[in-house]
């Protein structure tokens, strides 16, 4: 069901390269500033089942817009989705 919500016309839509395939989702790399520190906070939201099939999960690497990221945390979303918290590899 969540896969149906990931539409190519949405802002931030990207195809990520994962260990076992391509993973459609929504990429965000927002600039945040708090407690005297600042930086980007990259996240990627996608369908849980599709992510599993593509081999994406904690500690695995995905590539978005020619930049490699390591998945540091997985946060489940309502409706069968997951948001990955990313770190530049």
MDAnalysis code that builds the backbone (N, CA, C; Angstrom):
import MDAnalysis as mda
import numpy as np

u = mda.Universe.empty(267, n_residues=89, atom_resindex=np.repeat(np.arange(89), 3), trajectory=True)
u.add_TopologyAttr("name", ["N", "CA", "C"] * 89)
u.add_TopologyAttr("resid", np.arange(1, 90))
u.add_TopologyAttr("resname", ["UNK", "UNK", "UNK", "UNK", "UNK", "UNK", "UNK", "UNK", "UNK", "UNK", "UNK", "UNK", "UNK", "UNK", "UNK", "UNK", "UNK", "UNK", "UNK", "UNK", "UNK", "UNK", "UNK", "UNK", "UNK", "UNK", "UNK", "UNK", "UNK", "UNK", "UNK", "UNK", "UNK", "UNK", "UNK", "UNK", "UNK", "UNK", "UNK", "UNK", "UNK", "UNK", "UNK", "UNK", "UNK", "UNK", "UNK", "UNK", "UNK", "UNK", "UNK", "UNK", "UNK", "UNK", "UNK", "UNK", "UNK", "UNK", "UNK", "UNK", "UNK", "UNK", "UNK", "UNK", "UNK", "UNK", "UNK", "UNK", "UNK", "UNK", "UNK", "UNK", "UNK", "UNK", "UNK", "UNK", "UNK", "UNK", "UNK", "UNK", "UNK", "UNK", "UNK", "UNK", "UNK", "UNK", "UNK", "UNK", "UNK"])
u.atoms.positions = np.array([
    [0.808, -1.190, 0.000],
    [0.000, 0.000, 0.000],
    [0.858, 1.264, 0.000],
    [1.903, 1.298, 0.819],
    [2.742, 2.489, 0.902],
    [3.429, 2.762, -0.429],
    [3.751, 1.708, -1.166],
    [4.424, 1.878, -2.457],
    [3.572, 2.707, -3.415],
    [2.262, 2.618, -3.305],
    [1.364, 3.375, -4.174],
    [1.427, 4.871, -3.887],
    [1.878, 5.252, -2.694],
    [1.954, 6.662, -2.320],
    [3.242, 7.318, -2.801],
    [4.232, 6.520, -3.176],
    [5.502, 7.059, -3.661],
    [5.343, 7.336, -5.152],
    [5.020, 8.578, -5.470],
    [4.699, 8.981, -6.834],
    [5.861, 9.766, -7.448],
    [6.239, 9.479, -8.693],
    [7.341, 10.200, -9.334],
    [7.123, 11.710, -9.440],
    [5.876, 12.174, -9.309],
    [5.599, 13.600, -9.395],
    [5.777, 14.328, -8.063],
    [6.041, 13.603, -6.990],
    [6.224, 14.230, -5.680],
    [7.583, 14.921, -5.593],
    [7.631, 16.067, -4.909],
    [8.938, 16.708, -4.686],
    [9.845, 15.771, -3.892],
    [11.093, 15.685, -4.287],
    [12.042, 14.828, -3.589],
    [12.076, 13.394, -4.072],
    [11.231, 13.047, -5.056],
    [11.213, 11.665, -5.566],
    [12.573, 11.318, -6.164],
    [13.103, 10.169, -5.753],
    [14.375, 9.679, -6.280],
    [14.320, 8.161, -6.411],
    [15.155, 7.628, -7.270],
    [15.397, 6.198, -7.344],
    [16.758, 5.949, -6.716],
    [16.780, 5.212, -5.623],
    [18.031, 4.896, -4.938],
    [18.537, 3.548, -5.441],
    [19.839, 3.424, -5.551],
    [20.454, 2.134, -5.866],
    [20.757, 1.443, -4.550],
    [20.187, 0.266, -4.373],
    [20.371, -0.523, -3.155],
    [21.141, -1.794, -3.514],
    [21.594, -2.564, -2.511],
    [22.400, -3.762, -2.796],
    [21.754, -4.763, -3.762],
    [20.418, -4.896, -3.723],
    [19.778, -5.910, -4.565],
    [18.790, -5.324, -5.571],
    [18.877, -4.015, -5.837],
    [17.970, -3.439, -6.818],
    [17.761, -1.951, -6.642],
    [16.762, -1.450, -7.356],
    [16.420, -0.036, -7.328],
    [15.267, 0.191, -6.367],
    [15.340, 1.295, -5.643],
    [14.371, 1.581, -4.594],
    [13.778, 2.975, -4.794],
    [12.476, 3.076, -5.171],
    [11.850, 4.387, -5.310],
    [11.481, 4.950, -3.944],
    [11.644, 6.257, -3.778],
    [11.284, 6.867, -2.503],
    [11.387, 8.378, -2.548],
    [11.245, 8.980, -1.376],
    [11.308, 10.426, -1.224],
    [12.559, 10.769, -0.425],
    [13.435, 11.570, -1.032],
    [14.700, 11.954, -0.417],
    [14.605, 13.384, 0.105],
    [15.126, 13.590, 1.304],
    [15.201, 14.926, 1.884],
    [16.599, 15.099, 2.478],
    [17.159, 16.280, 2.299],
    [18.479, 16.567, 2.846],
    [18.433, 17.960, 3.465],
    [17.552, 18.116, 4.440],
    [17.288, 19.415, 5.050],
    [18.468, 19.915, 5.877],
    [18.624, 21.236, 5.900],
    [19.630, 21.897, 6.734],
    [18.999, 22.147, 8.098],
    [19.657, 21.679, 9.157],
    [19.152, 21.860, 10.515],
    [20.202, 22.541, 11.371],
    [19.710, 23.323, 12.331],
    [20.602, 23.985, 13.273],
    [19.966, 23.895, 14.656],
    [20.718, 23.338, 15.607],
    [20.228, 23.199, 16.978],
    [21.406, 23.032, 17.926],
    [21.259, 23.533, 19.134],
    [22.259, 23.368, 20.191],
    [23.667, 23.754, 19.730],
    [23.753, 24.824, 18.937],
    [25.048, 25.305, 18.496],
    [25.701, 24.507, 17.388],
    [24.996, 23.535, 16.846],
    [25.536, 22.741, 15.743],
    [24.605, 22.856, 14.544],
    [25.169, 22.691, 13.367],
    [24.370, 22.780, 12.152],
    [24.885, 21.779, 11.127],
    [24.006, 21.352, 10.248],
    [24.390, 20.428, 9.186],
    [23.168, 19.897, 8.471],
    [23.411, 19.047, 7.509],
    [22.298, 18.438, 6.778],
    [21.838, 17.174, 7.493],
    [20.596, 16.805, 7.234],
    [19.984, 15.634, 7.857],
    [19.319, 14.817, 6.753],
    [20.097, 13.982, 6.041],
    [19.519, 13.231, 4.924],
    [18.626, 12.077, 5.385],
    [17.448, 11.989, 4.766],
    [16.516, 10.890, 5.028],
    [15.961, 10.384, 3.703],
    [15.506, 9.140, 3.715],
    [14.895, 8.531, 2.533],
    [13.694, 7.721, 3.003],
    [12.511, 8.058, 2.504],
    [11.272, 7.380, 2.895],
    [10.790, 6.518, 1.739],
    [10.462, 5.259, 2.043],
    [10.059, 4.319, 0.996],
    [9.151, 3.245, 1.589],
    [8.721, 2.339, 0.749],
    [7.892, 1.203, 1.151],
    [8.768, 0.142, 1.829],
    [8.320, -0.363, 2.968],
    [9.101, -1.345, 3.726],
    [9.361, -2.622, 2.926],
    [8.325, -3.153, 2.290],
    [8.484, -4.405, 1.539],
    [9.449, -4.224, 0.366],
    [9.342, -3.090, -0.329],
    [10.230, -2.815, -1.452],
    [11.671, -2.666, -0.973],
    [11.850, -2.007, 0.181],
    [13.190, -1.842, 0.746],
    [13.801, -3.193, 1.091],
    [13.007, -4.074, 1.670],
    [13.486, -5.411, 2.030],
    [13.919, -6.175, 0.778],
    [13.089, -6.125, -0.269],
    [13.410, -6.807, -1.525],
    [14.687, -6.252, -2.157],
    [14.925, -4.943, -1.994],
    [16.099, -4.303, -2.591],
    [17.346, -4.444, -1.711],
    [17.191, -5.064, -0.549],
    [18.340, -5.296, 0.328],
    [18.754, -4.085, 1.144],
    [17.845, -3.121, 1.315],
    [18.151, -1.916, 2.087],
    [17.767, -2.121, 3.545],
    [18.646, -1.737, 4.448],
    [18.384, -1.846, 5.887],
    [19.548, -1.270, 6.666],
    [19.430, -1.264, 7.970],
    [20.464, -0.683, 8.827],
    [21.851, -1.229, 8.494],
    [22.808, -0.306, 8.363],
    [24.183, -0.675, 8.068],
    [24.471, -0.904, 6.592],
    [23.436, -0.937, 5.771],
    [23.622, -1.158, 4.328],
    [23.833, 0.176, 3.622],
    [24.362, 0.116, 2.428],
    [24.637, 1.327, 1.656],
    [23.637, 1.477, 0.525],
    [23.156, 2.713, 0.326],
    [22.339, 3.043, -0.836],
    [22.950, 4.272, -1.496],
    [22.699, 4.426, -2.789],
    [23.219, 5.563, -3.529],
    [22.060, 6.374, -4.080],
    [22.104, 7.686, -3.812],
    [21.078, 8.610, -4.282],
    [21.780, 9.784, -4.943],
    [21.410, 10.099, -6.167],
    [22.030, 11.207, -6.913],
    [23.557, 11.103, -6.910],
    [24.078, 9.924, -7.136],
    [25.520, 9.638, -7.227],
    [26.272, 9.846, -5.907],
    [25.552, 9.927, -4.791],
    [26.171, 10.041, -3.464],
    [25.843, 8.773, -2.675],
    [26.864, 8.144, -2.120],
    [26.667, 6.928, -1.318],
    [26.342, 7.309, 0.122],
    [25.313, 6.649, 0.658],
    [24.886, 6.862, 2.044],
    [24.830, 5.521, 2.763],
    [25.101, 5.543, 4.051],
    [24.916, 4.371, 4.901],
    [23.639, 4.580, 5.693],
    [22.802, 3.554, 5.744],
    [21.566, 3.631, 6.526],
    [21.930, 3.433, 7.988],
    [21.740, 4.469, 8.802],
    [22.106, 4.420, 10.214],
    [20.942, 4.050, 11.121],
    [19.711, 4.326, 10.677],
    [18.543, 4.030, 11.506],
    [17.325, 3.866, 10.608],
    [16.416, 3.002, 11.018],
    [15.155, 2.796, 10.310],
    [14.009, 3.179, 11.228],
    [13.134, 4.058, 10.752],
    [11.986, 4.488, 11.530],
    [10.718, 4.077, 10.791],
    [9.947, 3.127, 11.351],
    [8.713, 2.679, 10.700],
    [7.710, 3.822, 10.552],
    [6.937, 3.786, 9.476],
    [5.888, 4.769, 9.213],
    [4.554, 4.040, 9.167],
    [3.499, 4.755, 9.466],
    [2.159, 4.167, 9.353],
    [1.895, 3.774, 7.905],
    [1.204, 2.673, 7.704],
    [0.818, 2.254, 6.369],
    [1.836, 1.404, 5.636],
    [2.909, 0.967, 6.309],
    [3.861, 0.055, 5.674],
    [5.091, 0.713, 5.102],
    [5.378, 1.943, 5.519],
    [6.564, 2.612, 5.024],
    [7.672, 2.665, 6.062],
    [8.821, 3.144, 5.636],
    [9.967, 3.284, 6.539],
    [10.749, 4.530, 6.113],
    [11.258, 5.257, 7.108],
    [12.170, 6.356, 6.832],
    [13.554, 5.940, 7.306],
    [14.512, 6.005, 6.397],
    [15.899, 5.698, 6.731],
    [16.613, 6.993, 7.073],
    [17.317, 7.002, 8.203],
    [18.197, 8.106, 8.560],
    [19.560, 7.765, 7.963],
    [20.105, 8.671, 7.162],
    [21.291, 8.372, 6.369],
    [22.516, 9.157, 6.838],
    [23.672, 8.621, 6.499],
    [24.947, 9.298, 6.725],
    [25.767, 9.127, 5.452],
    [26.434, 10.187, 5.024],
    [27.271, 10.097, 3.814],
    [28.367, 9.069, 4.071],
    [28.534, 8.146, 3.134],
    [29.524, 7.073, 3.286],
    [30.935, 7.577, 3.086],
])
